[in-house]
């Protein structure tokens, strides 16, 4: 019953913010080139989803590693669709790289359009990579960050698997830092095998120190990928170890 009530209230509040997002999109479009207002409204939607239950929520660690005036290529591990909503507390305006299937979800797909998120067709990897590179470069030049799941797909076992090179090539070509972000707890928001919410679940978002654009320029793509992968795997293990204490 409590979960049903949560869904009803969350949908009503989020739908209201969704309508406001359309108004903001049309009113602010001529001068809001990074779509900051729409991004802020999406942050409020995410705050509703995570903030309604009294014992659920998000803990953000390492915000001091972010320069709000600096655009980044953000790389984040991927365990759940809730990963996307989880990182909106970060003080950055960012555009997601999302698969085309997400675009078909009611409301969510329209929000992706309003954000200017980069929607790709994964059935054609070469074309998708080129599209991400072209659109990503354009947003980075405007001062917006680009957020990418470097594994390319959701992890079924919760571990961080091999990275694809797209995010790292984009950062190198754009001359911007890479910001690694590790998320833990998005895959346990519901009870196992049940539609009911895990009311005491907490999500932790850990922002790691950025990889400088100078280092990215000097090192090979493979070296940077390996370094970021290692730091993210270590950070995820630490978060899980601390959770068990």
Secondary structure, 3 states (H helix, E strand, C coil): CHHHHHHHHHHHHHHHHHHHHHHHHHHHCCCCCCCHHHHHHHHHHHHHHHHCCCCCEEEEECHHHCCCCCCCEEEECCCCCHHHHHHHHCCCCEEEEEEHHHHCCCCHHHHHHHHCCEEECCCCHHHHHHHHHHHHHHHHHCCCEEEECCCCCCCCCCCCCCCCCHHHHHHHHHCCCEEEEEEECHHHCECCCCCCECCCCEEEEEECCCECHHHHHHCCHHHHHHHHHHHHHHHHHHHHHHHHC
